[in-house]
Structures are given as C-alpha cells and as structure tokens.
C-alpha cells in the first residue's frame, strides 16, 4: 500500500469514527430523553449505530494491518 493510500485509509477511518460517534450520540439522546415514549425508533437507531460502528471497525482493522505491513 502506498503512502497516499495509507493516508486516504486513515482519513476514511477518522470519517467513519465520526459517523459512528454521531449515531452513538443519537442513541444516547434517545435513551436519555425520549424513552420509553420514543421506543418505535429504537430498532432503526440501534441498527444504524451498529452498522456505523461495524464499518469503522472493518476499516480500522484494514488500516492497522496496512500499517503493520509498512513497518
């Protein structure tokens, strides 16, 4: 992996971490402020949070593997 590709992957990991944090904040707000009345949106927000975190974890694992190969 070239240095440019490594930088692009690092940027993508940071972006995915931000997105997962935003979903986690929405889930937190739901739990803190809107439950039990807002229970209808719990599955959708939970799934989106899970998917965002999974995307970050996959990209982060790829970045870590690429960084180890570079060493």
Phi and psi restraints in degrees (value plus and minus 20) as a CYANA .aco file:
   2 UNK   PHI     -94.2   -54.2
   2 UNK   PSI     145.6   185.6
   3 UNK   PHI     -81.2   -41.2
   3 UNK   PSI     -58.2   -18.2
   4 UNK   PHI     -85.1   -45.1
   4 UNK   PSI     -62.7   -22.7
   5 UNK   PHI     -85.2   -45.2
   5 UNK   PSI     -57.9   -17.9
   6 UNK   PHI     -84.5   -44.5
   6 UNK   PSI     -62.9   -22.9
   7 UNK   PHI     -84.3   -44.3
   7 UNK   PSI     -60.6   -20.6
   8 UNK   PHI     -85.2   -45.2
   8 UNK   PSI     -59.8   -19.8
   9 UNK   PHI     -86.6   -46.6
   9 UNK   PSI     -60.6   -20.6
  10 UNK   PHI     -80.9   -40.9
  10 UNK   PSI     -62.3   -22.3
  11 UNK   PHI     -83.4   -43.4
  11 UNK   PSI     -61.0   -21.0
  12 UNK   PHI     -84.5   -44.5
  12 UNK   PSI     -61.4   -21.4
  13 UNK   PHI     -81.4   -41.4
  13 UNK   PSI     -63.9   -23.9
  14 UNK   PHI     -83.1   -43.1
  14 UNK   PSI     -60.6   -20.6
  15 UNK   PHI     -83.6   -43.6
  15 UNK   PSI     -65.3   -25.3
  16 UNK   PHI     -86.5   -46.5
  16 UNK   PSI     -53.3   -13.3
  17 UNK   PHI     -86.2   -46.2
  17 UNK   PSI     -60.7   -20.7
  18 UNK   PHI     -82.8   -42.8
  18 UNK   PSI     -64.2   -24.2
  19 UNK   PHI     -83.4   -43.4
  19 UNK   PSI     -63.8   -23.8
  20 UNK   PHI     -85.3   -45.3
  20 UNK   PSI     -55.5   -15.5
  21 UNK   PHI     -86.2   -46.2
  21 UNK   PSI     -57.1   -17.1
  22 UNK   PHI     -85.4   -45.4
  22 UNK   PSI     -61.9   -21.9
  23 UNK   PHI     -85.8   -45.8
  23 UNK   PSI     -60.2   -20.2
  24 UNK   PHI     -82.2   -42.2
  24 UNK   PSI     -57.5   -17.5
  25 UNK   PHI     -84.9   -44.9
  25 UNK   PSI     -59.8   -19.8
  26 UNK   PHI     -83.5   -43.5
  26 UNK   PSI     -61.3   -21.3
  27 UNK   PHI     -84.4   -44.4
  27 UNK   PSI     -62.4   -22.4
  28 UNK   PHI     -81.2   -41.2
  28 UNK   PSI     -65.8   -25.8
  29 UNK   PHI     -81.4   -41.4
  29 UNK   PSI     -59.6   -19.6
  30 UNK   PHI     -80.7   -40.7
  30 UNK   PSI     -68.3   -28.3
  31 UNK   PHI     -84.3   -44.3
  31 UNK   PSI     -63.9   -23.9
  32 UNK   PHI     -93.8   -53.8
  32 UNK   PSI     -57.7   -17.7
  33 UNK   PHI    -132.9   -92.9
  33 UNK   PSI     -47.6    -7.6
  34 UNK   PHI    -139.3   -99.3
  34 UNK   PSI     -27.9    12.1
  35 UNK   PHI    -107.4   -67.4
  35 UNK   PSI     127.7   167.7
  36 UNK   PHI    -105.9   -65.9
  36 UNK   PSI     -30.9     9.1
  37 UNK   PHI     -82.1   -42.1
  37 UNK   PSI     -52.8   -12.8
  38 UNK   PHI    -113.1   -73.1
  38 UNK   PSI       5.4    45.4
  39 UNK   PHI     -79.6   -39.6
  39 UNK   PSI     -43.5    -3.5
  40 UNK   PHI     -81.8   -41.8
  40 UNK   PSI     -51.7   -11.7
  41 UNK   PHI    -110.2   -70.2
  41 UNK   PSI     -25.3    14.7
  42 UNK   PHI     -77.0   -37.0
  42 UNK   PSI     -66.6   -26.6
  43 UNK   PHI     -82.0   -42.0
  43 UNK   PSI     -60.2   -20.2
  44 UNK   PHI     -88.1   -48.1
  44 UNK   PSI     -65.7   -25.7
  45 UNK   PHI     -88.4   -48.4
  45 UNK   PSI     -58.7   -18.7
  46 UNK   PHI     -82.3   -42.3
  46 UNK   PSI     -65.6   -25.6
  47 UNK   PHI     -83.3   -43.3
  47 UNK   PSI     -64.4   -24.4
  48 UNK   PHI     -84.1   -44.1
  48 UNK   PSI     -59.2   -19.2
  49 UNK   PHI     -84.9   -44.9
  49 UNK   PSI     -65.9   -25.9
  50 UNK   PHI     -79.7   -39.7
  50 UNK   PSI     -67.9   -27.9
  51 UNK   PHI     -81.5   -41.5
  51 UNK   PSI     -61.4   -21.4
  52 UNK   PHI     -85.8   -45.8
  52 UNK   PSI     -62.2   -22.2
  53 UNK   PHI     -86.9   -46.9
  53 UNK   PSI     -58.5   -18.5
  54 UNK   PHI     -85.3   -45.3
  54 UNK   PSI     -61.0   -21.0
  55 UNK   PHI     -82.4   -42.4
  55 UNK   PSI     -62.4   -22.4
  56 UNK   PHI     -82.8   -42.8
  56 UNK   PSI     -66.5   -26.5
  57 UNK   PHI     -81.0   -41.0
  57 UNK   PSI     -60.7   -20.7
  58 UNK   PHI     -84.6   -44.6
  58 UNK   PSI     -68.0   -28.0
  59 UNK   PHI     -85.7   -45.7
  59 UNK   PSI     -59.3   -19.3
  60 UNK   PHI     -85.5   -45.5
  60 UNK   PSI     -60.7   -20.7
  61 UNK   PHI     -82.4   -42.4
  61 UNK   PSI     -60.1   -20.1
  62 UNK   PHI     -83.8   -43.8
  62 UNK   PSI     -62.2   -22.2
  63 UNK   PHI     -83.9   -43.9
  63 UNK   PSI     -66.3   -26.3
  64 UNK   PHI     -81.3   -41.3
  64 UNK   PSI     -61.2   -21.2
  65 UNK   PHI     -84.2   -44.2
  65 UNK   PSI     -62.5   -22.5
  66 UNK   PHI     -86.0   -46.0
  66 UNK   PSI     -57.4   -17.4
  67 UNK   PHI     -87.7   -47.7
  67 UNK   PSI     -56.5   -16.5
  68 UNK   PHI     -88.5   -48.5
  68 UNK   PSI     -56.4   -16.4
  69 UNK   PHI     -86.7   -46.7
  69 UNK   PSI     -52.1   -12.1
  70 UNK   PHI     -89.6   -49.6
  70 UNK   PSI     -50.5   -10.5
